[in-house]
Amino acid sequence: MENERIAIFASALNRGGAERQLVALAKGLKRLGKEVAVVIYYDRGAFDQELIDAGVDIFYLRKKLGVWRLPLALIRLAKLLRSLNARAIYSFLDAPNIMTALLKPFLKNTRLIWSIRATVNNEYGLLSRIVGKIEASLSPSSDLIIANSNAGKALYIQKGFPKDKIIVIENGIDTDRFNYDEAGAKRFRSEFNIKDSERIVLLAARLDIMKDHPNFLKACVILNQTHNDLRFICVGGGDQSYLDELIALSRTLKIADKTIFTGPRDDMAAVCSSAAVSASASAFGEGFSNTIAESMACGTICAVTDVGDSAKIVGDLGFIAPPKEPKALAEAIEKALIRSRNDPNLRAKIRASIVDRFSLDKMISGSEEALLGAALRD
């Protein structure tokens, strides 16, 4: 692929699991000497500077929402991709996937690789269903589709995506960044006045209905009935009105004095290291949960709902509950608390399982092989 680039196209680089994987992949390809450029539909986000510092070229369309603006955006995107001499375009998530498919007639000799990363079906209403149907109808125009989970692959096949074009490349975790950080954990505890004698039950997730914070809070009520040493920490950003609803719910459930909503954090290794248990309460939509794997890379035991590939990630080193069942989630967290207290080698075993299965290098090398293979295909 001499003098040709891989262009990675996404809506924005806001905080999120898909965006974190995009950044890791772009940096990894750059380290391997590949020509890579990142194209962003909107303006700058949380991760842009990290790419800039790594020497990755970023280009912005800087377009606003609105269907009437789409034709102009497509024209600008096509011109930009042609100027980059992009042999392969790797688009992240539904809107970028649809846009690249619409451009295919104007991008001769350019391979389209799609990324599908969630297992959302019809949970977000009419617009989500319409976008999903459009994406499915255009999916045969892609040259390769990369899913980050087996659950995602299965769901998208059900939606009508071409089975023979979908491969699974699971997320990679930066285990240098995500490692047990005792000093960071102490700083985090001190920031929120959490005593050494108190154990943290963590939910690290954006404020979104799929993450089912109410399920987590209701499970915490059950745990609070038999434990007086637990603090319930919710880390993640989102809509202020939804945050207000969750804070009000914690008051109604009478655990507001034990519950902290921190907002988004950039010191997640410290946060994960501070927890006795890291929970995932998701009701739907998970493909490969970065939060679970990152917590485990820090040696923290997880209690998760059986959504997406979450059960596969924790394996026999965590505990699983059905979604939308607070009592079952509370029981899973309780078992995790017991094991974390009784197994002195647990952190090392949990971390080793992530290093062995979900290394960043494995994700980068697998993606490189898939992207270059698609780009060079006759």
C-alpha positions as CSV (number, residue, x, y, z in Angstrom):
1,M,0.0,0.0,0.0
2,E,2.8,2.4,-0.9
3,N,1.7,6.1,-0.8
4,E,-1.8,5.1,0.2
5,R,-3.6,5.6,3.5
6,I,-6.1,3.8,5.7
7,A,-8.7,6.4,6.6
8,I,-10.6,5.9,9.8
9,F,-14.0,7.8,9.8
10,A,-16.1,8.5,12.9
11,S,-18.6,11.0,14.0
12,A,-16.6,12.4,16.9
13,L,-13.9,11.5,19.5
14,N,-15.9,11.9,22.6
15,R,-15.3,9.7,25.6
16,G,-16.5,6.2,24.9
17,G,-15.4,2.6,24.3
18,A,-15.6,2.7,20.5
19,E,-13.7,6.0,20.4
20,R,-11.0,4.6,22.7
21,Q,-10.5,1.6,20.4
22,L,-10.3,3.9,17.4
23,V,-7.6,6.0,19.0
24,A,-5.6,2.9,20.1
25,L,-5.9,1.4,16.5
26,A,-4.8,4.6,14.8
27,K,-1.8,5.0,17.1
28,G,-0.9,1.3,16.7
29,L,-1.0,1.5,12.9
30,K,1.1,4.6,13.0
31,R,3.7,2.8,15.2
32,L,3.8,0.0,12.7
33,G,4.7,2.5,9.9
34,K,1.3,2.5,8.2
35,E,-0.1,5.6,6.7
36,V,-3.3,6.4,8.6
37,A,-5.6,9.4,8.8
38,V,-8.6,10.0,11.0
39,V,-11.6,11.8,9.6
40,I,-14.1,13.3,12.0
41,Y,-17.6,14.5,11.1
42,Y,-18.1,16.9,13.9
43,D,-15.6,19.0,15.8
44,R,-12.9,18.1,18.3
45,G,-13.6,15.7,21.2
46,A,-11.9,14.3,24.3
47,F,-9.3,12.1,22.5
48,D,-8.2,14.3,19.6
49,Q,-5.0,15.6,21.4
50,E,-3.9,12.0,22.0
51,L,-3.9,11.4,18.3
52,I,-2.2,14.7,17.5
53,D,0.6,13.9,20.0
54,A,1.1,10.5,18.3
55,G,1.5,12.2,15.0
56,V,-1.7,10.9,13.5
57,D,-3.3,13.3,10.9
58,I,-6.9,14.4,11.8
59,F,-9.3,16.0,9.4
60,Y,-12.6,17.6,10.3
61,L,-15.7,18.1,8.2
62,R,-17.2,20.2,11.1
63,K,-20.8,19.6,10.0
64,K,-23.9,20.1,12.1
65,L,-26.9,17.9,12.5
66,G,-29.6,17.9,9.9
67,V,-30.6,15.7,7.0
68,W,-30.6,18.7,4.7
69,R,-26.9,19.1,5.3
70,L,-26.0,15.5,4.4
71,P,-25.5,16.0,0.6
72,L,-22.9,18.8,1.2
73,A,-21.2,16.7,3.9
74,L,-21.0,13.7,1.5
75,I,-19.5,15.9,-1.2
76,R,-16.9,17.2,1.2
77,L,-16.2,13.8,2.6
78,A,-15.7,12.3,-0.9
79,K,-13.3,15.1,-1.9
80,L,-11.3,14.7,1.3
81,L,-11.0,10.9,1.0
82,R,-9.9,11.2,-2.6
83,S,-7.3,13.8,-1.6
84,L,-6.0,11.4,1.0
85,N,-5.7,8.7,-1.6
86,A,-7.4,6.3,0.9
87,R,-7.3,2.8,-0.4
88,A,-9.4,1.6,2.6
89,I,-12.0,3.5,4.7
90,Y,-12.7,2.0,8.1
91,S,-15.9,3.6,9.4
92,F,-17.0,3.4,13.0
93,L,-20.7,2.9,13.8
94,D,-24.0,3.4,12.0
95,A,-24.0,6.9,10.6
96,P,-20.4,6.7,9.2
97,N,-21.1,3.3,7.8
98,I,-24.1,4.6,6.0
99,M,-22.2,7.7,4.7
100,T,-19.4,5.6,3.2
101,A,-21.8,3.2,1.6
102,L,-23.5,6.2,-0.1
103,L,-20.2,7.3,-1.4
104,K,-19.1,4.0,-2.8
105,P,-19.9,4.9,-6.5
106,F,-17.6,7.9,-6.2
107,L,-14.7,6.2,-4.6
108,K,-13.2,3.9,-7.2
109,N,-10.8,1.2,-6.0
110,T,-11.5,2.1,-2.4
111,R,-12.4,-0.7,0.0
112,L,-15.1,0.0,2.6
113,I,-14.7,-1.6,6.0
114,W,-17.4,-1.2,8.5
115,S,-17.2,-1.4,12.3
116,I,-20.2,-2.7,14.3
117,R,-19.8,-2.5,18.0
118,A,-23.1,-2.6,19.9
119,T,-25.9,-5.1,20.2
120,V,-28.7,-2.5,20.2
121,N,-31.9,-3.7,18.4
122,N,-35.0,-1.5,18.7
123,E,-34.5,0.0,22.2
124,Y,-34.0,3.6,21.1
125,G,-37.2,4.2,19.3
126,L,-38.3,4.9,15.7
127,L,-35.3,6.8,14.5
128,S,-33.0,4.1,15.7
129,R,-35.1,1.5,13.9
130,I,-35.0,3.5,10.7
131,V,-31.2,4.0,10.8
132,G,-30.8,0.3,11.5
133,K,-32.9,-0.7,8.5
134,I,-31.0,1.7,6.2
135,E,-27.6,0.4,7.5
136,A,-28.7,-3.2,7.0
137,S,-30.0,-2.5,3.4
138,L,-26.6,-0.9,2.6
139,S,-24.4,-3.5,4.3
140,P,-23.8,-5.6,1.2
141,S,-21.9,-2.7,-0.3
142,S,-19.2,-3.0,2.4
143,D,-16.1,-5.1,1.6
144,L,-15.6,-6.3,5.2
145,I,-17.5,-5.8,8.5
146,I,-15.6,-6.0,11.8
147,A,-17.6,-6.8,14.9
148,N,-16.0,-6.5,18.3
149,S,-18.1,-9.2,19.9
150,N,-19.6,-12.6,19.0
151,A,-23.0,-11.3,20.3
152,G,-22.8,-8.3,17.9
153,K,-22.0,-10.6,15.0
154,A,-25.0,-12.8,15.7
155,L,-27.4,-9.9,16.1
156,Y,-26.3,-8.1,12.9
157,I,-26.6,-11.4,10.9
158,Q,-30.2,-11.5,12.2
159,K,-30.7,-7.9,11.0
160,G,-29.8,-9.0,7.5
161,F,-26.1,-8.1,7.3
162,P,-24.1,-10.5,5.0
163,K,-22.8,-13.3,7.2
164,D,-19.8,-14.0,4.9
165,K,-18.4,-10.5,5.3
166,I,-18.5,-10.3,9.1
167,I,-15.4,-11.2,11.2
168,V,-14.9,-10.7,15.0
169,I,-11.9,-8.8,16.3
170,E,-12.4,-8.3,20.0
171,N,-11.3,-5.1,21.7
172,G,-7.8,-4.7,23.0
173,I,-7.0,-3.3,26.4
174,D,-3.9,-1.2,27.1
175,T,-2.7,-3.2,30.0
176,D,0.2,-0.8,30.6
177,R,-2.3,2.0,31.3
178,F,-4.8,-0.3,33.0
179,N,-2.9,-1.9,35.8
180,Y,-3.4,-1.9,39.6
181,D,-2.6,1.6,40.8
182,E,-2.5,1.7,44.6
183,A,-1.4,5.3,44.9
184,G,-4.1,6.4,42.4
185,A,-6.7,4.4,44.3
186,K,-5.8,6.2,47.5
187,R,-6.0,9.6,45.8
188,F,-9.5,8.7,44.4
189,R,-10.7,7.6,47.9
190,S,-9.3,10.7,49.5
191,E,-11.0,13.0,46.9
192,F,-14.4,11.7,47.9
193,N,-13.7,11.1,51.6
194,I,-14.0,7.3,51.4
195,K,-12.6,5.6,54.4
196,D,-10.0,2.8,54.2
197,S,-12.5,0.5,55.9
198,E,-15.2,1.1,53.3
199,R,-15.4,-1.0,50.2
200,I,-16.4,0.5,46.8
201,V,-18.9,-1.1,44.5
202,L,-18.2,0.6,41.1
203,L,-20.4,1.2,38.1
204,A,-18.3,2.9,35.4
205,A,-20.7,3.6,32.5
206,R,-22.0,6.6,30.6
207,L,-25.4,7.8,31.7
208,D,-27.5,6.0,29.1
209,I,-30.6,3.8,29.5
210,M,-28.8,0.8,28.1
211,K,-26.4,0.8,31.1
212,D,-29.4,0.5,33.4
213,H,-28.2,2.6,36.4
214,P,-31.6,2.0,38.1
215,N,-30.9,-1.7,38.1
216,F,-27.6,-1.1,39.8
217,L,-29.0,1.3,42.4
218,K,-31.8,-1.1,43.3
219,A,-29.2,-3.9,43.7
220,C,-27.2,-1.5,46.0
221,V,-30.3,-1.1,48.2
222,I,-30.3,-4.9,48.8
223,L,-26.6,-4.9,49.5
224,N,-27.0,-2.0,51.9
225,Q,-29.4,-4.0,54.0
226,T,-26.7,-6.4,55.1
227,H,-23.5,-4.3,54.7
228,N,-22.6,-1.0,56.4
229,D,-19.2,-0.7,54.9
230,L,-20.1,-0.2,51.2
231,R,-20.0,2.9,49.0
232,F,-21.6,2.9,45.6
233,I,-19.7,4.9,43.0
234,C,-21.1,5.7,39.6
235,V,-18.5,7.1,37.1
236,G,-19.5,8.5,33.7
237,G,-21.0,11.5,31.9
238,G,-24.3,12.0,30.2
239,D,-27.4,14.1,30.0
240,Q,-27.9,16.3,33.1
241,S,-31.6,15.6,33.3
242,Y,-31.0,11.8,33.4
243,L,-28.4,12.4,36.1
244,D,-30.9,14.4,38.1
245,E,-33.4,11.4,37.8
246,L,-30.8,9.0,39.1
247,I,-29.8,11.2,42.0
248,A,-33.5,11.5,42.9
249,L,-33.9,7.7,42.6
250,S,-30.9,7.2,45.0
251,R,-32.8,9.5,47.5
252,T,-36.0,7.6,47.1
253,L,-34.2,4.4,47.7
254,K,-32.5,5.9,50.8
255,I,-29.0,5.2,49.6
256,A,-28.1,8.8,48.6
257,D,-25.7,9.1,51.6
258,K,-23.8,6.0,50.3
259,T,-23.9,6.9,46.6
260,I,-21.6,9.2,44.6
261,F,-22.0,10.3,41.0
262,T,-18.5,11.5,40.0
263,G,-19.1,12.5,36.3
264,P,-16.6,11.4,33.7
265,R,-13.0,10.7,34.8
266,D,-9.7,10.5,33.0
267,D,-8.0,8.5,35.8
268,M,-9.9,5.2,35.2
269,A,-7.1,2.9,36.2
270,A,-7.1,4.6,39.7
271,V,-10.9,4.4,39.8
272,C,-10.9,0.7,38.9
273,S,-8.1,-0.1,41.3
274,S,-10.1,1.5,44.2
275,A,-13.0,-0.8,43.8
276,A,-13.7,-4.1,45.6
277,V,-16.1,-5.0,42.8
278,S,-16.7,-3.5,39.4
279,A,-20.3,-4.0,38.2
280,S,-22.0,-3.9,34.8
281,A,-25.7,-3.6,35.1
282,S,-26.5,-3.2,31.4
283,A,-30.0,-4.1,30.2
284,F,-29.1,-4.4,26.5
285,G,-26.7,-3.0,23.9
286,E,-23.3,-4.3,25.2
287,G,-21.0,-5.9,22.6
288,F,-17.6,-6.0,24.2
289,S,-17.6,-4.0,27.4
290,N,-14.3,-2.1,27.8
291,T,-15.2,-1.2,31.3
292,I,-15.3,-4.8,32.4
293,A,-12.0,-5.7,30.7
294,E,-10.3,-2.5,32.0
295,S,-11.4,-3.3,35.5
296,M,-10.1,-6.8,35.2
297,A,-6.8,-5.5,33.8
298,C,-6.5,-3.6,37.1
299,G,-7.2,-6.9,39.0
300,T,-10.7,-6.0,40.1
301,I,-13.3,-8.7,40.2
302,C,-16.5,-8.0,38.2
303,A,-20.2,-8.8,38.6
304,V,-22.0,-8.4,35.3
305,T,-25.4,-8.8,33.6
306,D,-25.4,-11.4,30.9
307,V,-25.6,-9.0,28.0
308,G,-23.4,-9.1,24.9
309,D,-20.1,-10.8,25.5
310,S,-19.9,-9.8,29.2
311,A,-20.1,-13.3,30.6
312,K,-17.4,-14.5,28.1
313,I,-15.1,-11.7,29.3
314,V,-15.3,-12.4,33.0
315,G,-15.3,-16.2,32.5
316,D,-15.0,-18.1,35.8
317,L,-13.2,-15.1,37.5
318,G,-16.4,-13.1,37.9
319,F,-20.1,-13.5,38.6
320,I,-23.1,-13.2,36.2
321,A,-26.7,-12.2,36.6
322,P,-29.6,-11.9,34.2
323,P,-30.3,-8.3,33.1
324,K,-33.1,-6.2,34.8
325,E,-33.1,-8.3,37.9
326,P,-31.7,-6.2,40.9
327,K,-31.9,-9.1,43.3
328,A,-29.8,-11.4,41.0
329,L,-27.3,-8.6,40.4
330,A,-27.0,-8.0,44.2
331,E,-26.3,-11.7,44.7
332,A,-23.6,-11.6,42.0
333,I,-22.0,-8.6,43.6
334,E,-22.2,-10.3,47.1
335,K,-20.4,-13.3,45.7
336,A,-17.7,-11.1,44.2
337,L,-17.3,-9.2,47.5
338,I,-16.7,-12.5,49.3
339,R,-14.3,-13.8,46.8
340,S,-12.3,-10.6,46.6
341,R,-11.9,-10.8,50.4
342,N,-11.0,-14.4,50.6
343,D,-8.6,-15.0,47.6
344,P,-5.3,-13.2,48.1
345,N,-4.1,-14.1,44.6
346,L,-7.3,-13.0,42.9
347,R,-6.0,-9.7,41.4
348,A,-3.1,-11.4,39.7
349,K,-5.3,-14.1,38.3
350,I,-7.9,-11.7,37.0
351,R,-5.3,-9.4,35.3
352,A,-3.5,-12.4,33.7
353,S,-6.7,-13.5,32.1
354,I,-7.1,-10.1,30.3
355,V,-3.4,-9.9,29.3
356,D,-3.6,-13.4,27.8
357,R,-6.9,-12.9,25.9
358,F,-7.4,-9.2,25.1
359,S,-4.1,-7.5,24.6
360,L,-3.9,-4.2,22.7
361,D,-1.3,-5.7,20.4
362,K,-3.6,-8.6,19.5
363,M,-6.4,-6.1,18.5
364,I,-4.0,-3.9,16.5
365,S,-2.4,-6.8,14.6
366,G,-5.7,-8.5,13.9
367,S,-7.1,-5.2,12.6
368,E,-4.1,-4.4,10.5
369,E,-4.3,-7.8,8.8
370,A,-8.0,-7.4,8.2
371,L,-7.8,-3.9,6.9
372,L,-4.8,-4.4,4.6
373,G,-6.2,-7.7,3.4
374,A,-9.4,-6.0,2.4
375,A,-7.5,-3.1,0.8
376,L,-5.3,-5.3,-1.3
377,R,-8.1,-7.7,-2.4
378,D,-8.7,-7.8,-6.1
